[in-house]
Amino acid sequence: MDAFGKDEYQPLTHNGHDWAPGGLGLMIVDSLDTMLLMNLTEEYAQGREWVATKLSFDKNQDVNLFETTIRILGGLLSAYDLSNKDPIYLEKATDLGNRLMGAFKTESGVPYASVTLSTGLAYKYHVPSSTAEVTTIQLEFKYLSYLTGDPKYRLAAERVMQHMDKLVQQGDTTDGLVPILINPLDGTFATSEIRLGSRGDSYYEYLLKQYLQTSKTEPHYREMYDYAVDGIQKNLLARSYPNHLLYIGELLNGKPGNIHPKMDHLVCFMGGSYALGATEGVALADLPPLTGRNKRDLETGREITQTCYEMYSMTATGLASEIVYFNDDENTEPNGADMAIHFQDRHNLLRPEALESIFLMWRLTGEEKYREWGWKIFEAFEEHAKLPMGGYAALKDVTKVPATKENRMDTFFLAETLKYLYLLFSPDDVVPLDKYVLNTEAHPLPIFTPNW
């Protein structure tokens, strides 16, 4: 077995590398719930054994708070729920949660970007944190408080959201759209740039999911989400030429007007988020006809998901590039191209966001085309990314066949990409959307009624 217990797998050379000496079990922990859902009992048993006997967080290693929370803490909490409450996972999750708490020791309550696991100390270097990172740890910390009965995790995570709400209320955002960097020392934004790609994306995703996670008992998260979505409609949505594909652009200086026509593949989560917000996880067949904002948002979600599928179907491999640029020239010939891929953006890291939205659109609308799109993407992965000796590899250039492979297979391929594909073709009672929220690493966390 190659590289078992390593944090990340390098599929071309059959070895792995670790984020910390001795490893944090990243690949294993990120995959536990996928194995449980797929009934891979033998592989799951090996993973559980490694967690029980080898996984230690007592490492003198500086780790990213966000990545460690969404992948490892989220993976442990989801495995705990799906394994019928196997206590080893809650024990490890609580230990990790305690070690991460030091990141929150700031004047503003906005956490530092990273923390040392063995000491619980955060480096006080004057580096801004990503806005998405500090606002995409709440589902995990709140569920940990719910399970342990200890409010400290929840209170630390909620303090960040209270601060964000204050910034929105006092007019420091553009219609609820947040700049992508924030200073943990004084809690002010450290740039004016706004985007729904890297460093911005999951802030919006978790506003909605925090509302859903606690059985809709915290309506202020829904209000923040709706305000931000209205801000997206007003400031970031645009259409390409000649085919009028709807996309979400960027505001490089944070000011309304002059949309930069660039869209990261990461933004593709938003199609599904629109649909989840419009339906709150209930299939259209079980709802009265949508009206008003919900009708608008579902339609926007459909169009963004369609655009994201076009990012796949436009390339020679049938796989999307990391970033696309949309054609905003209204004088384009009718046979012109709506999208362009710049040379440095031609890679595909086996990312999940388009499939995430395709899965959510399928569950919520029941329209068969979403399964067909997902299957085509799966076939493209099988043809171009799969390796004869096992594993899958990222691609250097999706515009050329045969595609050159890169020596990386990120853990999110197993945690998210393959899970969303599996759920797309599973019955609706596997991870039902009215009983679970999926964290941003696709770890299903149960919806609960708060005990605080």
C-alpha positions in Angstrom: 0.0 0.0 0.0 1.4 3.4 -1.0 2.0 6.2 1.5 -0.7 5.0 4.0 -1.1 7.6 6.7 0.5 10.4 4.7 -1.4 13.6 4.5 -1.3 13.9 0.8 -0.8 11.4 -2.0 1.5 11.8 -5.0 0.0 9.4 -7.5 2.6 9.5 -10.2 5.5 8.6 -7.9 3.4 6.5 -5.5 4.6 8.3 -2.4 3.1 11.0 -0.1 4.1 13.9 2.0 2.9 15.3 5.3 1.7 18.6 6.5 3.4 17.9 9.9 6.1 15.3 10.9 4.4 12.0 11.3 1.3 13.2 9.6 -2.1 14.5 10.6 -4.0 11.7 8.8 -5.4 14.3 6.4 -6.1 11.9 3.5 -7.6 9.2 5.8 -9.7 11.5 8.0 -11.0 13.5 5.0 -12.1 10.1 3.4 -13.7 8.4 6.4 -17.3 9.5 5.8 -16.9 8.8 2.0 -15.9 5.2 2.8 -18.8 4.9 5.3 -21.3 6.2 2.8 -20.0 3.9 0.1 -19.9 0.8 2.4 -16.2 0.3 1.8 -16.0 -1.6 5.1 -12.5 -3.1 4.7 -10.9 0.2 3.8 -12.8 2.0 6.5 -11.7 -0.4 9.1 -8.0 0.3 8.1 -8.6 4.0 8.3 -10.3 3.8 11.7 -7.5 1.6 13.0 -4.9 4.2 11.9 -6.9 7.0 13.6 -7.3 5.0 16.8 -3.6 3.9 17.1 -1.5 6.5 15.1 -3.3 9.8 14.9 -1.7 12.4 17.2 -2.2 16.1 17.2 0.7 16.7 19.6 2.9 18.1 16.9 5.2 21.2 16.9 3.7 22.3 13.7 2.0 25.5 12.5 -1.2 24.5 10.7 -3.8 26.5 8.8 -6.8 27.0 11.1 -9.3 26.8 8.2 -7.9 23.8 6.4 -7.4 21.9 9.6 -11.0 22.7 10.7 -12.8 21.8 7.5 -10.8 18.7 6.6 -9.7 17.1 9.9 -12.2 18.4 12.5 -15.0 18.2 10.0 -14.0 14.8 8.9 -13.8 13.5 12.5 -17.2 15.0 13.4 -18.9 13.6 10.3 -17.3 10.1 10.9 -18.6 10.3 14.5 -22.1 10.8 13.3 -22.1 8.3 10.4 -20.4 5.6 12.5 -23.2 5.5 15.0 -21.2 7.7 17.4 -17.9 5.8 17.6 -16.3 7.6 20.6 -12.7 7.6 19.2 -13.7 10.3 16.7 -15.3 12.7 19.2 -12.2 12.1 21.5 -9.9 13.1 18.7 -12.1 16.0 17.5 -12.2 17.4 21.0 -8.4 17.2 21.4 -8.0 19.0 18.0 -10.6 21.6 18.8 -8.8 22.4 22.1 -5.5 22.9 20.2 -7.1 25.2 17.7 -8.6 27.5 20.2 -5.4 29.5 20.6 -6.0 31.0 17.1 -8.9 33.0 18.5 -6.9 34.9 21.1 -7.1 38.3 19.4 -8.4 41.7 20.4 -10.9 41.6 17.6 -12.1 38.0 17.9 -11.1 37.4 14.3 -8.7 34.5 14.5 -5.1 34.3 13.2 -4.7 32.3 10.0 -2.6 29.5 11.7 -1.8 28.0 15.1 0.8 25.6 16.5 -0.8 22.3 17.5 1.5 21.3 20.3 1.3 24.6 22.2 -2.0 26.1 21.0 -0.2 29.3 20.3 -0.8 31.4 17.2 1.9 33.2 15.4 1.3 36.9 16.0 2.8 37.9 12.7 1.1 40.9 11.1 -0.5 39.0 8.2 -4.2 39.4 7.4 -6.4 36.3 7.5 -8.7 35.3 4.5 -12.2 36.5 5.2 -13.6 33.1 3.9 -11.2 31.2 6.2 -12.3 32.9 9.4 -16.0 32.6 8.6 -15.9 28.9 7.4 -15.2 27.2 10.7 -18.5 27.9 12.4 -20.4 24.7 11.5 -17.6 22.5 12.9 -17.1 24.5 16.1 -20.8 24.8 16.8 -21.4 21.0 16.3 -18.4 20.3 18.6 -20.0 22.4 21.3 -23.3 20.7 20.8 -21.7 17.2 21.2 -19.5 18.0 24.1 -21.7 20.5 26.0 -18.8 22.9 26.2 -19.8 26.3 24.8 -16.2 27.6 24.3 -15.9 26.4 20.7 -19.2 27.9 19.7 -18.6 31.2 21.4 -15.2 31.6 19.7 -16.7 30.9 16.3 -19.8 33.0 16.9 -17.7 36.0 18.0 -16.2 36.1 14.5 -19.7 36.2 13.0 -20.9 38.9 15.4 -17.9 41.0 14.3 -18.7 40.4 10.6 -22.3 41.4 11.2 -21.1 44.6 12.9 -18.9 45.4 9.8 -21.9 44.9 7.5 -24.2 47.0 9.7 -21.8 49.9 9.9 -21.4 50.0 6.1 -17.9 48.6 5.7 -19.1 46.2 3.0 -20.5 46.7 -0.5 -24.2 45.6 -0.1 -23.1 42.8 2.2 -20.2 41.7 -0.1 -17.1 41.4 2.0 -13.5 42.2 1.0 -11.3 39.0 0.9 -8.8 39.9 3.6 -9.3 40.8 7.2 -6.8 41.9 9.9 -7.1 39.8 13.1 -5.3 42.5 15.1 -8.0 45.2 14.8 -10.7 43.4 12.8 -10.7 45.8 9.9 -10.7 44.7 6.2 -7.2 44.6 4.8 -8.1 45.1 1.1 -11.1 46.4 -0.9 -11.1 43.5 -3.4 -14.3 41.5 -3.6 -14.8 38.1 -5.2 -16.6 34.8 -4.7 -13.5 32.8 -5.6 -10.6 32.1 -3.3 -10.6 33.8 0.1 -14.2 35.0 -0.4 -16.3 32.0 -1.4 -17.3 30.1 1.6 -18.3 33.1 3.8 -21.5 33.2 1.7 -21.9 29.4 1.8 -21.7 29.3 5.6 -24.1 32.2 6.2 -26.9 30.0 4.8 -25.6 26.7 6.3 -25.3 28.2 9.8 -29.0 29.1 9.6 -29.9 25.6 8.4 -27.6 23.7 10.8 -29.4 24.9 14.0 -32.9 24.2 12.7 -33.5 27.8 11.5 -33.3 29.0 15.1 -30.8 31.8 14.2 -32.6 33.9 11.6 -30.0 36.6 11.6 -27.8 34.3 9.5 -30.5 34.0 6.9 -30.9 37.8 6.9 -27.1 38.2 6.4 -27.2 35.7 3.6 -30.2 37.3 1.8 -28.5 40.7 2.1 -25.3 39.3 0.5 -27.2 37.5 -2.2 -29.0 40.7 -3.1 -25.5 42.3 -3.2 -24.3 39.6 -5.7 -27.4 40.2 -7.9 -26.8 43.9 -7.9 -23.0 44.1 -8.2 -21.4 40.9 -9.5 -23.8 39.2 -12.0 -23.1 39.7 -15.7 -23.6 38.0 -19.0 -21.1 36.9 -21.6 -21.2 37.4 -25.4 -22.4 36.1 -27.7 -24.5 33.4 -25.8 -25.4 35.4 -22.7 -24.1 32.9 -20.2 -24.7 34.2 -16.6 -21.5 34.5 -14.5 -20.3 36.0 -11.2 -17.5 38.4 -11.8 -15.2 40.3 -9.4 -14.8 43.8 -8.1 -11.1 44.5 -8.0 -11.5 47.8 -6.1 -14.6 46.8 -4.2 -16.7 49.6 -5.8 -19.9 48.9 -7.7 -19.5 49.0 -11.5 -16.7 47.7 -13.7 -17.1 44.0 -13.1 -13.9 42.1 -13.8 -15.1 39.1 -16.0 -13.0 36.4 -14.3 -14.5 33.4 -12.5 -12.6 30.8 -10.5 -13.9 27.2 -10.7 -14.3 27.7 -6.9 -17.2 30.1 -7.5 -19.2 27.1 -9.0 -20.4 26.2 -5.5 -22.8 29.2 -5.7 -25.2 27.6 -8.1 -26.1 25.0 -5.5 -26.1 27.5 -2.7 -28.7 29.6 -4.6 -30.9 26.5 -4.9 -30.3 25.5 -1.3 -31.3 29.0 -0.1 -34.4 29.1 -2.3 -35.7 25.7 -1.0 -34.0 25.3 2.4 -33.2 21.7 1.4 -36.7 20.6 0.5 -37.2 19.2 -3.0 -39.4 21.4 -5.4 -41.8 18.6 -5.7 -42.6 18.9 -2.0 -42.9 22.7 -2.0 -45.6 25.1 -3.2 -44.5 27.0 -6.3 -41.6 29.4 -5.4 -42.2 33.1 -5.6 -40.3 36.3 -5.2 -36.7 36.0 -4.0 -36.8 32.2 -3.8 -38.0 32.0 -7.4 -35.3 34.4 -8.5 -32.5 32.6 -6.6 -33.4 29.2 -7.9 -33.4 30.5 -11.5 -30.0 32.2 -10.9 -28.7 28.9 -9.4 -29.8 27.0 -12.5 -28.0 29.5 -14.8 -24.8 29.5 -12.8 -24.7 25.7 -12.7 -25.3 25.7 -16.5 -22.4 28.1 -17.0 -20.2 25.9 -14.8 -21.1 22.8 -16.8 -20.1 24.8 -20.0 -16.7 25.3 -18.4 -16.3 21.5 -18.7 -17.9 20.9 -22.0 -15.9 23.6 -23.8 -12.5 21.9 -23.4 -10.9 19.0 -25.3 -10.8 16.9 -22.2 -14.3 17.7 -20.9 -12.7 19.0 -17.7 -12.8 22.6 -16.5 -9.8 24.8 -16.0 -9.0 26.5 -12.7 -10.1 29.9 -13.9 -12.0 31.2 -17.0 -12.4 34.7 -18.4 -15.7 35.7 -19.9 -16.1 37.7 -23.1 -17.7 41.0 -22.2 -17.5 42.6 -25.7 -21.0 43.1 -26.9 -19.8 43.4 -30.5 -18.7 39.7 -30.6 -19.6 37.8 -33.7 -22.4 35.2 -33.2 -20.0 32.3 -33.6 -17.4 33.9 -31.1 -16.4 32.2 -27.9 -18.0 33.2 -24.6 -15.1 32.0 -22.5 -11.3 32.1 -22.7 -8.7 30.2 -20.7 -5.4 31.9 -20.0 -2.3 29.9 -20.2 -1.4 29.9 -16.5 -5.0 28.7 -15.6 -5.2 25.6 -17.8 -4.8 23.1 -15.0 -7.5 21.0 -13.3 -7.0 19.9 -9.7 -10.0 17.5 -9.6 -12.0 20.1 -7.8 -15.6 19.4 -6.6 -17.5 22.7 -6.9 -19.4 22.2 -10.2 -20.3 18.7 -9.1 -21.5 20.0 -5.7 -23.9 22.3 -7.5 -25.0 19.6 -10.0 -25.7 17.3 -7.0 -27.8 20.0 -5.2 -29.7 20.9 -8.3 -30.5 17.3 -9.0 -31.7 16.7 -5.4 -33.8 19.8 -5.3 -35.3 19.9 -8.9 -35.2 16.2 -9.9 -34.2 17.2 -13.4 -32.5 14.3 -15.2 -30.1 16.5 -17.1 -28.1 17.1 -13.9 -27.3 13.4 -13.6 -26.3 13.4 -17.3 -23.9 16.3 -16.8 -22.4 14.6 -13.7 -21.9 11.4 -15.6 -20.1 13.2 -18.4 -17.7 14.8 -16.0 -17.2 11.4 -14.3 -16.4 9.9 -17.7 -13.9 12.7 -18.4 -12.1 12.0 -15.0 -12.0 8.3 -15.9 -10.6 8.9 -19.3 -8.0 11.6 -18.6 -7.2 11.6 -14.8 -7.3 7.9 -13.8 -4.0 6.1 -13.5 -3.5 2.4 -14.4 -1.8 1.6 -11.1 -4.5 3.3 -9.0 -5.4 6.8 -8.0 -6.2 9.9 -10.1 -3.9 12.8 -11.0 -4.5 16.5 -11.5 -4.1 17.7 -15.1 -1.7 20.4 -16.3 -3.6 21.4 -19.3 -7.3 20.6 -19.9 -7.2 22.0 -23.5 -5.0 19.3 -24.9 -5.4 15.5 -25.4 -3.7 13.5 -24.2 -3.6 15.6 -21.1 -0.4 15.8 -19.1 -0.8 14.7 -15.5 0.5 16.4 -12.4 1.9 14.5 -9.4 -0.9 15.5 -7.0 -4.2 14.1 -5.9 -5.7 16.5 -3.3 -7.7 15.0 -0.4 -10.8 16.9 -1.6 -11.0 14.5 -4.5 -11.9 11.7 -2.1 -13.7 13.9 0.4 -15.8 15.9 -2.0 -15.5 15.2 -5.7 -16.2 11.5 -5.6 -18.7 11.9 -2.7 -20.8 14.3 -4.7 -20.7 12.0 -7.7 -21.8 9.1 -5.5 -24.6 11.1 -3.9 -25.8 12.3 -7.3 -26.6 8.7 -8.2 -27.8 7.7 -4.7 -31.4 7.6 -3.3 -32.5 10.8 -1.7 -32.5 9.3 1.8 -28.7 9.0 1.7 -27.6 12.3 3.4 -31.0 13.9 3.1 -30.8 17.7 2.7 -33.5 18.4 5.4 -31.4 16.5 8.0 -27.8 17.4 7.1 -25.7 20.3 6.1 -22.5 19.5 4.2 -19.5 21.5 5.4 -17.3 23.1 2.7 -15.3 19.9 2.5 -18.5 17.9 1.9 -18.5 16.4 5.4 -22.2 15.8 6.3 -23.0 17.3 9.7 -26.5 16.6 11.2 -29.0 19.4 11.6 -29.8 19.9 15.3 -31.8 22.0 17.7 -29.4 24.0 19.8 -29.1 23.0 23.5 -27.8 26.4 24.5 
